[in-house]
Amino acid sequence: MNSEAQLPQHGTPSDIDALANQWATTLAQKNPAIAIKLGHEPAGFADYSPDGVDSLVAAARQLLGAVGAAPAPRLDDRVTRRELERELTQLIHEHEAGLLVGDLNVIASPAQEIRNSFDLLPRDTERDWLRVAHQLAAVPEALDGVRRGLTARAASPHPPPQRQAVAVAEQSRRTAQRFAASADDPRAPGPLATDVRAAALRAADAYERFAAFLVNELSAHASAADGVGEAAYRLSLSKFLGAEVDPHDSYDWGLRLLDQLTTQQRELATQLCGEPSIAAAADALNRDPARLIHGTDALRGWLQDTSDAALDALSGTHFDIVGDLRRLDCQIAPAGDGGIYYTEPSLDGARPGTMWWSVPASVDTFRTWRERTTVYHEGVPGHHLQMGGTALNPSLNVWRRSLAGTSGHREGWALYAEDLMHEFGFLDDPADLFGMLDAQKMRAARVVIDIGLHLGLPRPDGGGPWTPEFALQFLGTHTSMHETTLRYEILRYLGWPGQAASYSIGQRMWREAREKATASGVILRDFHRRALALGGLGLDTFAWALDLHAPEAALMTATELARTEAHTDLTVPAAHATPSPSSSASHLAVPRGVTNTRTEPHQ
C-alpha cells in the first residue's frame, strides 16, 4: 500500500504541511483503519501488540524533532506546528505512562475498531468484495495482536479493568454472531462468495476465541478497580481536550451547571404538565402519540427530513453551506449498541457525511422531543458543519482535514451548536427545548460522574466516595434515559476516562472563545466562519489561533486574508472545491494517543 503517493495535496505544501502529511501517511501505513479513512485500500489492520505501539511512538519521537526545527513563516504553519507538537508529545507521554498498550473499553478500543472498520467498506463491485474478503481474513491476526497487548498490560502497573473485560467479551460474542450471519451475504459475487464466506466464518471464530480469552484468561489478571486515579486522569483529560484544566474546578463547575439546567427544565415542566416535575413532563411527552416514531425505517426518514430542513434553513442565513457539504445522509448502523454518531465525508466529497444510529434490537419506539436536538448535534450546525466542512476544505493539509483535533473541540462545538439552535429559534416548541435541556443535563452529569469516579471524590450526597452503583443512580436521577442506555453510559465513562467530561468542558471553552471575540467587536457569523475554518485542533491551540487573528483578521474576507498572507490556509473556501480523489470510512478508533476522528456516540 503506497499511502504517501495517494495523499491529496492543497497546492505546494510548506515544510510544516509536508511534515503534517508525513504524520498522516505514517498513521495510514501503521493502521489500515486510518488508510480507509484517507481513501486508501486497506491492508489488514494495525499491529496492536507492544511492538506495534513501540514502532508508532518511535515514529512520533523522530517527527517531533523535525517539526520543532522546521520553519513556519505563515500564520497557518504556526497553527499546524503547535497542534502537531501537542499531539505527538501527548502520544509520547501516554506511552511513557504505560497507557497506550493494551487499551480495553466498550466503545473505542481495538475490539471495536476492527469490527467497525467494516461498516463503511463499499460492497458494490467485485473489487469491493475482494477487499472485504481480505479484511475479513486479516481479523484473526489483528485480534492476536490485541491479545498480546492486553497480556502485556495485565502484567503492568495499569492492568485492564475487569469490568471492561467482561463487557467487551459480550460485545465480541455479538460481533462473532454478526460475522457468522454475514457469511452468506447474497450480494457477494459468485466467484468470491466462497472466499467471503470462509473468511467471515474465520473472523467469527476469532472473535469467539477473543471473548473466551477475555473471560477465561485476562479477567484473572485484570483490575477490580475502575477509577484510574488523578495522575492518569489528568493525562487522559488533556488528550481529549487538547488543553490543561483542573479536574477539581471542572467538577465543581459541573455541579453548578447541572443545578442551573435542572432549574430551567423544571420551569419548562410546569408549562408542559402543570407541575415542576421533570419526570412527570417526560412521561407525558413519552405518551404523546404525536411525538412518537415506530420502527427504524420511520426513524431514518424522520432523521433525514429533520436534518434536511435544518440544513436548508441555516444555509445562507447563519452559515455558508455549499457544494458537497449540502448533503448529509442519515442511516441505521448495524452494530446495535445504542450509539448515535457522525462520520465525515470523503476528502473528495464522493462519500457524503453520514449520521448513524445504532439501534438496539430491543428498541422500536423513538421520541422526537428527545431526539430533535440530537439531529442538530450530529448534523447541522453540529458535527457535519464543523467536521464535514473541515474534510471538504482543500486549503488545509491532509492531517488537519482528516485526523487532527480533539473530542473537546468537536463535541464542545456540537453541544454549543445545540444551544445555538435555541438562540436561532429552532427549539421554540417547549417539548423540543425540554429535550435539549435533558441532553445538556446529561453532559453536565457526565463531567461530575467521570471526574468523581476516576478521582474517587466524595459524592454530592455525602455518602462516601463515588461508586459505579451511585453513578448509575445519579445519572438516572438527572436524565430520562432507558436503563439499558444508562448502564452502557456508566461502562463507557469507566473505560474511557476524560472523554465523557470533554463535551461540556469543550462547550464551555467554545462559549468563552465566542464571548472574547464578540466583546472585541467581531460579529457572530464571522466568529463562526473563522473558528470553523481552523479545522480540527486541540482547545489550547484553538484559543491561541483565534488570538493570532483577533480582532482585525477575524473581520477580513477570505480574499483579503489570502492577499494579506500570500495564501493562508485559514481562509474559508468559497465553494469547498473538490481536492484529489479520496474516499472515507470513519467510525474508526485510531492508535491510542492519536485523536479519534469519528464522533462519539450521542446519547
RODRENDO-37460 format. One record per residue (C-alpha): residue in one letter; x, y, z. Coordinates in pm, whole numbers, padded with zeros to 5 digits, always signed. Last residue first. Layout:
<nodes>
aXYZ
...
</nodes>
This chain:
<nodes>
q-02687+00953+02396
h-02458+01090+02130
p-02200+00831+02033
e-01855+00987+01991
t-01759+01146+01666
r-01510+00964+01449
t-01178+01134+01427
n-01020+00962+01728
t-00717+01164+01834
v-00387+00982+01850
g-00296+00864+02199
r-00407+00513+02128
p-00379+00432+01760
v-00702+00533+01586
a-01063+00434+01657
l-01274+00412+01348
h-01631+00521+01286
s-01476+00663+00968
a-01451+00531+00619
s-01385+00794+00359
s-01294+00821-00006
s-01013+01010-00172
p-00976+01174-00510
s-00773+01496-00523
p-00945+01805-00396
t-01301+01918-00477
a-01367+02284-00416
h-01542+02367-00092
a-01738+02652-00251
a-01581+02973-00129
p-01302+02808+00064
v-01275+02951+00417
t-00937+03112+00479
l-00705+02980+00748
d-00480+02803+00498
t-00305+03128+00428
h-00222+03234+00078
a+00007+03533+00036
e-00080+03646+00389
t-00251+03974+00308
r-00394+03874-00031
a-00526+03542+00101
l-00667+03719+00403
e-00840+03976+00187
t-00991+03704-00033
a-01120+03508+00267
t-01287+03823+00397
m-01135+04009+00686
l-01322+04053+01014
a-01130+03783+01201
a-00808+03941+01077
e-00885+04265+01260
p-00981+04124+01600
a-00824+03887+01650
h-00618+03679+01407
l-00347+03535+01627
d-00593+03526+01918
l-00806+03276+01729
a-00502+03053+01687
w-00425+03059+02062
a-00782+02964+02151
f-00775+02674+01904
t-00426+02563+02008
d-00545+02533+02367
l-00865+02360+02254
g-00689+02094+02049
l-00746+02141+01680
g-00961+02020+01390
g-01023+02277+01118
l-00930+02644+01151
a-01206+02747+00911
l-01464+02662+01178
a-01337+02937+01407
r-01318+03197+01132
r-01667+03136+00998
h-01822+03105+01344
f-01665+03432+01457
d-01772+03600+01133
r-02133+03493+01189
l-02123+03621+01546
i-01995+03970+01471
v-01643+04052+01591
g-01633+04368+01803
s-01378+04277+02070
a-01652+04158+02307
t-01774+03934+02024
a-01440+03754+02012
k-01398+03704+02387
e-01756+03587+02427
r-01715+03341+02140
a-01395+03195+02282
e-01558+03158+02625
r-01854+02976+02466
w-01618+02740+02286
m-01435+02678+02615
r-01758+02595+02799
q-01864+02366+02516
g-01534+02182+02549
i-01589+02140+02922
s-01938+02014+02842
y-01819+01752+02595
s-01476+01670+02740
a-01618+01520+03060
a-01718+01200+02883
q-01374+01161+02726
g-01172+01202+03044
p-01152+00835+03137
w-01270+00591+02868
g-01338+00261+03042
l-01531+00391+03342
y-01720+00651+03142
r-01829+00391+02884
l-01946+00143+03143
i-02150+00422+03303
e-02309+00510+02969
y-02386+00146+02887
r-02573+00110+03215
l-02777+00423+03148
t-02856+00310+02794
t-03004-00016+02920
e-03194+00176+03189
h-03367+00396+02930
m-03263+00757+02969
s-03467+01025+03143
t-03172+01217+03283
h-03068+01365+03619
t-03196+01093+03850
g-03081+00814+03620
l-02734+00967+03606
f-02714+00976+03986
q-02842+00619+04026
l-02593+00482+03776
a-02314+00688+03934
f-02414+00554+04277
e-02369+00198+04151
p-02045+00283+03974
t-01907+00420+04302
w-01824+00777+04409
p-01671+00822+04751
g-01876+00838+05072
g-02244+00915+05125
g-02215+01294+05142
d-02495+01342+04886
p-02260+01510+04638
r-02034+01202+04644
p-01680+01245+04774
l-01412+01218+04503
g-01260+00887+04390
l-01058+01060+04116
h-01184+00830+03840
l-01542+00812+03963
g-01589+01177+04054
i-01426+01306+03738
d-01646+01098+03508
i-01958+01141+03721
v-01937+01519+03754
v-01848+01587+03392
r-02100+01331+03272
a-02374+01500+03474
a-02311+01816+03272
r-02344+01611+02953
m-02670+01456+03075
k-02801+01796+03168
q-02732+01918+02813
a-02937+01629+02675
d-03228+01699+02910
l-03204+02069+02826
m-03234+01982+02458
g-03533+01758+02526
f-03712+02031+02722
l-03638+02266+02432
d-03808+02019+02199
a-04108+01995+02431
p-04129+02372+02476
d-04161+02414+02095
d-03944+02718+02026
l-03644+02494+01963
f-03544+02622+01617
g-03544+02987+01724
f-03185+03081+01637
e-03084+03102+02003
h-03226+02753+02061
m-03030+02633+01758
l-02718+02784+01915
d-02768+02573+02226
e-02747+02260+02013
a-02448+02408+01827
y-02261+02463+02156
l-02305+02093+02223
a-02167+02017+01875
w-01880+02263+01921
g-01779+02105+02251
e-01805+01764+02087
r-01553+01858+01821
h-01308+02067+02027
g-01339+01853+02339
s-01307+01534+02136
t-00979+01652+01992
g-00836+01769+01662
a-00625+01641+01374
l-00703+01340+01155
s-00892+01440+00840
r-00854+01796+00730
r-00562+01898+00953
w-00367+01585+00853
v-00443+01636+00484
n-00326+01997+00477
l-00591+02267+00485
s-00686+02477+00182
p-00883+02186+00037
n-01169+02228+00289
l-01404+01933+00236
a-01288+01742+00544
t-01308+02060+00753
g-01660+02140+00636
g-01768+01788+00721
m-01612+01819+01065
q-01770+02152+01157
l-02094+02165+00956
h-02150+01792+00984
h-02065+01780+01353
g-02311+02043+01470
p-02494+02311+01271
v-02612+02094+01105
g-02578+01721+01166
e-02474+01531+01478
h-02576+01792+01734
y-02870+01931+01531
v-03008+01580+01483
t-02957+01508+01851
t-03155+01823+01938
r-03454+01671+01759
e-03403+01346+01951
r-03579+01392+02284
w-03893+01562+02164
t-03899+01328+01864
r-03942+01014+02070
f-03841+00672+01941
t-04009+00332+01963
d-03860+00003+01843
v-03578-00070+02087
s-03498-00432+02179
a-03267-00485+01880
p-03050-00193+01987
v-03043+00094+01733
s-02702+00209+01608
w-02798+00549+01470
w-02563+00690+01208
m-02536+01044+01068
t-02343+01049+00742
g-02118+01295+00560
p-02126+01205+00196
r-01891+00969+00013
a-01772+01122-00315
g-01694+01452-00142
d-01328+01444-00248
l-01199+01431+00110
s-01453+01165+00197
p-01745+01288+00401
e-01723+01275+00780
t-01882+01012+01001
y-02139+01105+01265
y-02261+00919+01572
i-02558+00777+01759
g-02479+00486+01990
g-02721+00218+02107
d-02508-00094+02060
g-02693-00229+01754
a-02382-00278+01537
p-02565-00245+01203
a-02594+00134+01175
i-02924+00296+01070
q-02855+00576+00822
c-02895+00952+00777
d-02719+01114+00481
l-02593+01472+00480
r-02551+01656+00150
r-02509+02034+00146
l-02142+01994+00237
d-02083+01868-00117
g-02118+02220-00253
v-02227+02495-00019
i-02321+02574+00339
d-02240+02937+00423
f-02376+02986+00774
h-02639+03191+00961
t-02865+03287+00673
g-02723+03139+00354
s-02773+02782+00468
l-02940+02767+00809
a-03293+02688+00687
d-03188+02438+00420
l-02959+02246+00656
a-03220+02239+00930
a-03489+02107+00695
d-03258+01841+00553
s-03169+01716+00901
t-03531+01693+01010
d-03630+01509+00692
q-03335+01268+00715
l-03388+01191+01083
w-03761+01142+01027
g-03698+00900+00740
r-03443+00703+00940
l-03684+00677+01232
a-03968+00560+01007
d-03747+00282+00875
t-03627+00203+01228
g-03972+00135+01365
h-04231+00347+01542
i-04188+00722+01588
l-04362+00902+01874
r-04415+01275+01931
a-04772+01300+01801
p-04858+00991+02005
d-04792+01180+02332
r-04710+00910+02586
n-04338+00993+02606
l-04424+01361+02637
a-04643+01299+02940
d-04379+01077+03100
a-04109+01339+03038
a-04329+01605+03200
a-04399+01385+03500
a-04030+01301+03544
i-03925+01666+03519
s-04178+01764+03784
p-04241+02136+03818
e-04618+02091+03777
g-04871+02184+03508
c-04764+01924+03253
l-04577+02106+02977
q-04552+02459+03110
t-04457+02337+03459
a-04201+02105+03302
l-04042+02407+03134
e-03969+02563+03471
r-03835+02229+03592
q-03601+02216+03294
q-03458+02558+03372
t-03393+02464+03735
t-03229+02137+03629
l-03004+02324+03386
q-02881+02556+03659
d-02822+02271+03907
l-02625+02073+03648
l-02415+02377+03569
r-02326+02420+03935
l-02230+02053+03970
g-02021+02071+03653
w-01840+02381+03780
d-01741+02195+04097
y-01610+01901+03893
s-01431+02132+03648
d-01250+02303+03935
h-01142+01964+04068
p-01043+01847+03720
d-00806+02144+03675
v-00766+02204+03302
e-00481+02151+03057
a-00590+02165+02695
g-00613+01937+02393
l-00944+01836+02540
f-00947+01460+02493
k-00573+01421+02540
s-00563+01660+02836
l-00835+01453+03002
s-00626+01138+02961
l-00320+01291+03122
r-00527+01439+03405
y-00693+01101+03459
a-00364+00913+03475
a-00239+01143+03750
e-00572+01162+03934
g-00651+00793+03970
v-00761+00534+03711
g-01101+00451+03858
d-01249+00108+03787
a-01071-00107+04042
a-01108-00486+04014
s-00801-00489+03794
a-00747-00764+03541
h-00522-01065+03600
a-00793-01331+03637
s-01007-01146+03385
l-00743-01188+03115
e-00754-01566+03095
n-01104-01716+03097
v-01322-01412+03035
l-01108-01206+02799
f-00962-01513+02629
a-01309-01659+02572
a-01419-01336+02404
f-01110-01347+02182
r-01190-01707+02089
e-01541-01607+01982
y-01398-01308+01794
a-01156-01533+01606
d-01435-01780+01525
a-01642-01502+01369
a-01343-01384+01167
r-01287-01741+01046
l-01655-01762+00948
a-01631-01435+00758
a-01316-01550+00578
a-01477-01875+00463
r-01793-01700+00343
v-01606-01424+00163
d-01383-01676-00013
t-01681-01888-00124
a-01875-01584-00245
l-01582-01452-00445
p-01650-01611-00785
g-02027-01575-00736
p-02042-01209-00647
a-02120-01128-00281
r-02460-00957-00263
p-02628-01271-00126
d-02434-01239+00201
d-02373-01596+00313
a-02106-01523+00573
s-02290-01219+00707
a-02462-01413+00986
a-02129-01553+01101
f-01979-01204+01112
r-02272-01075+01317
q-02264-01370+01556
a-01893-01313+01616
t-01963-00945+01678
r-02225-01042+01936
r-01970-01263+02111
s-01720-00977+02097
q-01965-00741+02265
e-02008-00990+02549
a-01631-01018+02587
v-01609-00639+02577
a-01837-00623+02881
v-01642-00881+03081
a-01307-00720+03003
q-01440-00372+03078
r-01550-00474+03429
q-01213-00640+03488
p-01027-00317+03427
p-00707-00358+03222
p-00384-00372+03425
h-00202-00044+03498
p+00112-00136+03697
s+00198-00379+03413
a+00148-00756+03384
a-00209-00717+03256
r-00086-00461+03002
a+00145-00719+02846
t-00139-00970+02815
l-00363-00699+02673
g-00110-00614+02403
r-00059-00979+02315
r-00434-01032+02293
v-00475-00728+02066
g-00203-00863+01839
d-00389-01194+01815
l-00703-00995+01736
a-00529-00849+01432
e-00410-01191+01317
p-00764-01332+01338
v-00921-01031+01159
a-00698-01034+00850
a-00917-01277+00653
l-01213-01044+00698
q-01008-00760+00554
h-00906-00965+00251
a-01267-01076+00188
v-01395-00719+00212
r-01129-00602-00034
l-01227-00877-00279
w-01586-00767-00230
d-01504-00412-00332
r-01311-00536-00636
e-01618-00737-00741
t-01819-00417-00725
d-02081-00272-00492
r-01985-00368-00138
p-01827-00048-00009
l-01639-00063+00324
l-01817+00176+00559
d-01929-00063+00832
f-01634-00299+00800
s-01397-00083+01004
n-01644-00106+01291
r-01542-00457+01396
i-01168-00392+01392
e-01209-00062+01572
q-01445-00211+01829
a-01201-00476+01952
p-00916-00226+01912
s-01056+00019+02170
a-01314+00292+02129
i-01652+00198+02279
v-01662-00078+02539
n-01310-00040+02675
l-00969-00204+02650
d-00633-00049+02566
g-00348-00298+02581
v-00051-00074+02506
l-00102+00301+02525
l-00128+00377+02897
g+00217+00285+03027
a+00296+00638+03150
e+00581+00669+02898
h+00335+00574+02624
e+00090+00840+02736
h+00369+01099+02740
i+00478+01005+02388
l+00126+01034+02248
q+00072+01370+02416
t+00401+01500+02276
l+00299+01398+01924
e-00042+01563+01957
r+00089+01888+02105
e+00373+01915+01853
l+00120+01868+01573
e-00103+02138+01718
r+00173+02396+01756
r+00320+02318+01415
t-00017+02338+01238
v-00101+02672+01397
r+00244+02812+01318
d+00207+02694+00959
d-00125+02877+00945
l+00039+03203+01042
r+00291+03161+00764
p+00668+03161+00816
a+00691+02824+00993
p+01046+02696+00953
a+01110+02333+01055
a+01326+02253+01359
g+01043+02176+01601
v+00864+01964+01343
a+01177+01759+01272
g+01226+01676+01638
l+00864+01572+01677
l+00888+01350+01369
q+01150+01124+01525
r+00961+01095+01852
a+00635+01018+01672
a+00798+00746+01461
a+00935+00584+01776
v+00586+00604+01927
l+00436+00415+01634
s+00703+00145+01646
d+00657+00097+02020
v+00282+00053+01963
g+00342-00220+01707
d+00597-00396+01925
p+00356-00394+02221
s+00092-00564+02003
y-00190-00373+01835
d-00035-00402+01488
a-00295-00216+01287
f-00525-00396+01050
g-00520-00576+00717
a-00421-00394+00402
p-00682-00127+00348
e-00718+00046+00011
h-00660+00414+00053
g-00930+00678+00090
l-00789+00862+00390
k-01040+00693+00621
i-00953+00353+00482
a-00585+00425+00548
i-00685+00516+00903
a-00822+00165+00954
p-00504+00050+00780
n-00307+00149+01089
k+00072+00168+01060
q+00080+00286+00700
a-00212+00523+00746
l-00065+00666+01065
t+00270+00721+00896
t+00100+00887+00598
a-00090+01123+00827
w+00237+01201+01004
q+00401+01272+00668
n+00107+01500+00588
a+00190+01702+00898
l+00558+01706+00799
a+00473+01825+00448
d+00242+02093+00583
i+00523+02214+00811
d+00766+02237+00520
s+00504+02423+00319
p+00283+02234+00077
t+00264+02332-00290
g-00102+02314-00381
h-00353+02155-00143
q-00216+01799-00154
p-00402+01468-00180
l-00235+01167-00017
q-00221+00881-00266
a+00154+00867-00315
e+00215+00858+00058
s-00015+00565+00119
n+00162+00324-00116
m+00000+00000+00000
</nodes>
